[in-house]
């Protein structure tokens, strides 16, 4: 309750603090304890090829922890990993290692370079996460909006992970929040530039790579999303199901495009449906790594 009241008061200042990002204000009301943050770790030589790792503060001696790599949205044009501490806290508070990377965006790059950056992140995590207490054999990808597109492409199109000597079979699962998975034709001139010639745009659509062999996927959307049509989620899920793949779908009534993500934040979880679904999915598909945490700590501590 105290977090919610404080959150309302802080966010009410947004109108007079126009220079402040709403996400900066949101992070101001998220708990800062319970995890250790290691920042500015390079996974490549370029300025936007850096990531932050959030490791739960309480050590688990019996087993390493599962790991979630979260890709933020921003229309493939913008974003900053430091704005998403509230997502990392939502995961770390449940005994999960959270990795939040930056990746190159337009106009610096176009498709498929931002997907290639995502693959490099996974390679770095696979090689390095053990020193933070993470299990390199229990990796999940997660994303919101354009970030969910990146996560889905890494999960469904084997091309990108093969380029870094990995495979989608390396992943224990994928979590997509309000993702664009089947969004042709493109109506924005900027998107037409980002995704190239008409003849090659099919390569940018996650739905075109479904063959039923995908790791388990949790796809969540809000019924009031007017930015990315919930039909993207419905069509991708239907195709995965038709091919015998593993997918769970949740449509949250009354929730907007941003709301699907913001409801992960500690002050705004409401009934906790979205947060609980994400954590339960990770628990289900990473039971071995989570057992020590479940036995020693109460779930949903914040």
Buried (B, 14 or more C-beta within 10 A) or exposed (E): EEBBEEBEEBBEEBEEBEEEEEBBBBBBBBBEEBBEBEEEBEBBEBEBBBBBBBBBEEEBEEBBBBBBBBBBBBBBBEBBBBBBBBBBBBBBBBBBBBBBBBBBBBEEBBBBBBBBBBBBBBBBBBEBBBEBBBBBBBBBBBBBBBBBBBBBBBBBBBBBBEEBEBEBEBBBBBBBBBBBBBBBEBEEEEBBEBBBEEEEBEBBBBBBBBEEEBBBBBBBBBEBBEEBBBEBBBBBBBBBBEEEBBBBBBBBEEBBBBBBBBBBBBBBBEEEBBBBBBBBBBBBBBEEBBBBBEEEBEBEEB
